[in-house]
Amino acid sequence: MIIYVELIWLLNWLIDWMILLLTQSINLTSSKWYRIGFAGFFGSIIVPITILFPDLSLGAWYIKIIHSFVIVYLAFGFHNLAVFLKRLFSFYFMTFAIGGGLLAAHYMFTYDITQLNVELEPTQIHVVFVGVGFPIIFLFTKWRMDKHKYYQFKKDHLYEVSVYWREKTSNVKGYMDSGNQLVEPISQLPVIIGDEYLMQTWFDKQSFKELKDSFQQFKDGEADEFPYPFFRIIPFKGVGGQSEWLLAFKPDYIQIHMNKQNPLLIEDVLIGIQFGRLVGDNSYQCLLHPRLFKKAG
């Protein structure tokens, strides 16, 4: 049997480097690329040592722990114990996740689980399988982590919102959008953007369609008057700088329910209507104006 030590060493170096990149990503930290590369090199150096010097006892659990401590220190340094342990445990987590993913994929493609009489015996995972499968699992793990961070970011900016208007209440999710700086030009009232889900409390599908058609006809100049006196039409500049019109109404008041605080009650606000859904997954139904949170501060 011919063992290409340098090939196995290079593969392990790349694997350790990628795991450290994932550890860096999950901790929202940054480190020099050469530090992470050197830490990966140090992590992989145990492979040629084990192959070339098989009599050395490097498999003890305390050796592995010390080895991982040094890897994390070389990659990210030491600022304080809490941060260091957080990065260390993240490194362990990513190692187990990647290794478990590779092992699961290996058995999925190797064995037929419908044959209950098959006895699973330990086998060696081929180096080609690791070389091809690891980048795939790495990219999939990073993609899911980025998605998780994005959803967590959205969750931190989501609030329960109650809109009171015309003796009815609509309870929806609101997203605090720092980019929403829309105000009504005359009154200077901040404008919340609400979608059709928010309007279901006051309009059924048919009446909402009639409202939309009437607004479109008025915008196109096909109607001289807008037949809904409790709405107002707000001019604004679109993304491309073109003039646009937004249909809006003034609710009696709204309440923004914030964590561990009394509801934030706001009366001086307008709600503009988005004909359609703001987001495909319906995770929120209105875009909140940042000025509304000044009272909470």
C-alpha angles and dihedrals in degrees: 000000000000116000117197099209094183092054094050090044092051092048092051091046090055092046093052090046092052092047089053090050089054090047089052091049097048091050094047089231133130133221136171113276092233091054091055091044092051092046089053089049091052090048093052097044089083089071099066090038091055092046097044095040106033092166092067112100103226099143097082114121094237091053089054092049093049089046092053091046090056092046093054092044092051092048101044109008125223122288101154136337096257094053092043093052091047090055092043093053090045088053090052091047094052091045092053092043094052094041092047091048092052092047092048092049091047094054092041092059096035105048135045105227091195089071102079094185092065112109112213111224127184111270135179115258108231117246091232090055090052092045092052101031098047097062089047093051090042092054092044092050093048091047092052092046092051090049091050092050090049093051091045089052090051091047091055089057098044122104137179108249128193117198117199116198137142092000093303134098129219116197113200143149117264128200118210102230112192088193093062103096096150116141133172105259098225104037095027089222115158115250125224116203112225128183132219092274090064090051095054089091091066104024134045119212095270097047091044089053089051090051091051093048092049092050092048092050091050092050091049091051093246092122128045095206136033108232097214109080095182091065128075129203117230123199118218142160117259126221092271093048094257121137114258137178127226126197111223143167135199112239122211086246141314133224124212111201109214126187115273092352136099113263113278106239116206127178103166100074140103128216118216119203124237108198098221136017122315093214132017096233092050090230089147135013104200140036112229122217113239091226089069090070097059090092090055091057 
